């Protein structure tokens, strides 16, 4: 199968592209790895953007740590329209569901990170992302089955249900490694009610391999979206599902901007993601 060429930002947006990846990855070192450039280049680009756009790190939403203003907002929206014209929307999600995005070669994915639903909404609203797959476990409260979360300027679309399951190297694990409470409040609450002892992963360490190693080395459990995995994947990592624990049911939502120039592209993305969830190996 021939895949479309990988999207590259046009020269007017190159420094903005670096700034966006810096915000989305959380550090100059990680942004450098993602962009395949030296950290000093990332630093110079950041200084240039801060000088030319008068950015103040003390101003703007928390997801824009290096500053934000109305001028930068308009530039980001213009950059969004270019990505959408090129048929390569930038979509993010957490490490548990990142494989859904990897199945779609036209998407411009970003490093997977655990965030609250509010943070995902802010990233889409401010133009750093064109869409985000969000788990109901990352929302601040439980919603009725027929209700979707709402944010000004965004559309929320139901993608389907995929369970999480606790896996561990030992079937008698009593501790569970979770993302921070602030980004998965309902998951913490639910597992506390099940009498587990909860351990929080640091914000700086969100790589899936690092979490797996920490949990396995300490004999802890951790939640994984097992329908997106295979039995072989678990066996290779010497992990097993805790059969005594019922799956953690979750709803998946796709957050999209309310208005953009490519409604058909968004509709196609929704269809693709719903189909990917429906054909997940663990659901067959």
Residue pairs with C-beta under 8 A, 6 or more apart in sequence:
3 105
4 87
4 88
4 105
4 106
7 83
7 86
7 88
7 108
9 16
9 17
9 79
9 82
10 82
13 75
13 78
13 79
13 82
14 45
15 45
15 48
15 49
16 49
16 75
16 76
16 79
17 35
17 79
18 31
18 35
18 37
18 41
18 42
18 45
18 46
18 49
19 45
19 46
19 49
19 66
20 76
20 79
20 128
21 31
21 34
21 35
21 110
22 28
22 31
22 42
22 46
22 66
23 63
23 64
23 65
23 66
23 128
24 92
24 110
24 111
24 113
24 123
24 128
24 129
25 31
25 34
25 110
25 111
25 113
26 113
26 203
26 204
27 204
28 39
28 42
28 43
28 46
29 39
30 111
31 39
31 42
32 38
32 39
32 41
32 42
34 110
34 111
35 42
46 66
49 55
49 66
49 72
50 66
50 67
53 67
53 69
53 71
53 72
53 75
54 69
54 71
55 66
55 67
55 68
55 69
55 72
56 67
57 65
57 66
57 67
58 67
59 67
59 68
59 69
60 67
60 68
60 69
61 68
61 122
61 126
62 119
62 122
63 119
63 122
63 123
63 126
63 128
64 126
64 128
68 126
73 126
73 127
76 126
76 127
76 128
77 127
79 127
80 90
80 127
80 130
80 257
80 260
81 260
81 261
83 89
83 90
83 108
83 130
84 130
84 260
84 261
84 262
84 265
85 261
85 262
87 106
87 262
87 265
88 106
88 107
88 108
89 107
89 108
89 130
89 131
89 262
89 265
89 266
89 269
90 107
90 108
90 109
90 110
90 128
90 129
90 130
90 131
91 101
91 107
91 108
91 109
91 110
91 129
91 130
91 131
91 132
91 133
91 269
92 101
92 109
92 110
92 112
92 113
92 120
92 123
92 129
92 131
92 132
92 133
93 100
93 101
93 112
93 132
93 133
93 134
94 112
94 113
94 114
94 115
94 133
94 135
94 138
94 179
95 112
95 113
95 114
95 206
95 207
95 208
95 211
96 135
96 164
96 223
96 224
96 225
97 112
97 133
97 135
97 162
97 225
97 228
97 252
98 109
98 112
99 228
100 133
100 228
100 273
100 276
100 277
101 107
101 109
101 133
102 109
103 272
103 276
104 269
104 272
104 273
104 276
107 269
110 129
112 206
112 208
113 206
114 138
114 179
114 180
114 183
114 184
114 201
114 206
115 123
115 138
115 183
116 138
116 139
116 140
116 182
116 183
116 184
116 185
117 134
117 138
117 139
117 140
117 149
117 253
118 140
118 151
119 183
120 129
120 132
120 134
120 138
120 255
121 132
121 149
121 151
121 154
121 255
123 129
123 132
124 130
124 131
124 132
124 154
124 255
124 256
124 257
125 151
125 152
125 153
125 154
125 257
130 256
130 257
130 260
131 254
131 255
131 256
131 266
131 269
132 254
132 255
133 159
133 252
133 253
133 254
133 273
134 252
134 253
134 254
134 255
135 184
135 250
135 251
135 252
136 142
136 143
136 186
136 250
136 251
136 252
136 253
137 164
137 184
137 186
137 187
137 190
137 248
137 250
138 183
138 184
138 185
138 186
138 187
139 149
139 185
139 186
140 185
140 186
141 186
142 186
143 149
148 156
148 157
148 158
148 253
149 156
149 253
150 156
151 255
153 257
153 258
153 259
154 255
154 256
154 257
154 258
155 255
155 256
155 257
155 258
156 253
156 254
156 255
157 253
157 254
157 256
157 270
158 251
158 252
158 253
159 252
159 253
159 254
159 270
159 273
159 274
159 277
160 251
160 252
160 274
160 277
160 278
161 249
161 250
161 251
161 252
162 225
162 227
162 228
162 250
162 252
162 277
162 280
162 283
163 225
163 226
163 227
163 247
163 248
163 249
163 250
164 187
164 223
164 224
164 225
164 226
164 247
164 248
164 250
165 223
165 224
165 226
165 241
165 242
165 245
165 247
165 248
166 173
166 176
166 221
166 222
166 223
166 241
166 242
166 245
166 248
167 221
167 222
167 223
167 224
167 226
167 234
167 239
167 240
167 241
167 242
168 215
168 216
168 219
168 220
168 221
168 222
168 239
168 240
168 242
169 215
169 216
169 219
169 238
169 239
169 240
170 219
171 240
171 242
171 243
171 244
173 219
173 220
173 221
173 242
174 196
174 197
175 196
175 197
175 198
175 199
175 218
175 219
175 220
175 221
176 191
176 196
176 197
176 198
176 199
176 220
176 221
176 222
176 223
177 199
177 200
177 201
177 211
177 214
177 215
177 218
177 220
177 221
177 222
178 184
178 187
178 188
178 191
178 198
178 199
178 200
178 201
178 222
178 223
179 187
179 200
179 201
179 206
180 200
180 201
180 202
180 203
181 188
181 200
187 223
187 248
188 198
190 248
191 198
192 198
194 245
196 221
199 218
199 220
201 211
201 214
205 211
205 214
211 222
212 222
212 237
212 239
214 220
215 221
215 222
216 237
216 238
216 239
221 242
223 248
226 234
226 241
226 247
226 282
227 280
227 281
227 282
227 283
228 280
228 281
228 282
229 281
229 282
230 281
230 282
234 240
234 241
252 277
254 269
254 270
254 273
256 266
260 266
277 283
